[in-house]
């Protein structure tokens, strides 16, 4: 019997270090880890020890004889990875942690998402390191709380890892405290040896087409935050009165948005979706979601697990036109000679299987349109029609370049959501690379410019460090790298000494109007939300108003 990694896999990679036979890949030391959709267990090498099951934070690993029917395709998906990846058995012993100087190290981390927590995880292992974590929201966990789809509860299991970090005696929360408003970067630098910014990429990329700003044309970043109960977006105007939605993009966020729009509200009612979103979806008239991907199936950015999961949505047909499953010249050549990457090959196979599925009268629909780009959005005071153009591949291009044809067509839609990526924004008093939308850095050390000098004591982690790519697993690797750089600088005596004590920070932020929430306050919020959800069998009922969150944090 072998074990199988299934859809909830978050690439956390904690399972890798406990495997005695090195059967889980790619590992963080392998180049493929940076772009891997998920991790895979080699069925030929697995010895059924179960160590990985105990370590997985999202319960993604299952013995092959206990797979539910919907997860059986993961037997093949795991095995497919090893058709073109040769690995050697035998676990590599972990590297010994370097010895730190015998003096305290005080670190401020700005942000409370995955990258922030993974950086903190590495730091608080050392008792002499004190970490204070700041976030402008009353709640922690960043996109795990406000970005992961509510019907993907297993993925939110990484919160238990973060909670373990926050429970350390050398970790302190400063939630509901905004850096730049309640405390400045200079004031942090005066009080801490190092400051780590892990503030993410909070805005969206734009299409740059006519009509993009019409009412009813929204960034998916805001729509996702709306249905996840982010306080900044709880009052977003979302019109679901029409029958069709158009989603521009073909990454996991695009699939999440499409799935939420057509899922049975009674199913969503068992999740932690925001109540205001659930009410709107109960009244929704949307019966079809059209996803526009400017390139083809081989370049689709969503993961195979998320693509496969669409087929399990009750009452929904997934529509793929087989004539649109055109491959770029390079992918076609690789497929013909048997060298096509296994992940892409699986993506193509799944799309062809969807294309062959019969449809069911009365079902809602998710329709994939490949090699299609929006060129404008039009309507009488609001988004009503998306003008699209058909694309073709450029012959001889090794990068699957496309060019538009003269063929255009219109798609009627009452709501248009662009899901083409997140983008970082400048942070007050920090350098910023506008072209890459990141803070310039080397291994997390902030630079004065893209090719500039290191600014001692200043670091970044996560999407503001590397751009909005990769999920939880990539953020773990990224956070650990930044923490490693910081600790190496501490060992090298390259960090500045604080000018004053950090003991005055609680009073300082309170004087400037911050209703700071500490660990005890967050636990009260968590308990209140979980308590509200329990009668309905829900994971939690989210509080979406800042005042309500502050009140919950102080109630006994």
Order of alpha helices (4+ residues) and beta strands (2+ residues): beta-alpha-beta-beta-alpha-beta-alpha-beta-alpha-beta-alpha-alpha-beta-alpha-beta-beta-beta-alpha-beta-alpha-alpha-alpha-beta-alpha-beta-alpha-alpha-beta-beta-beta-beta-beta-beta-beta-beta-beta-alpha-alpha-alpha-alpha-alpha
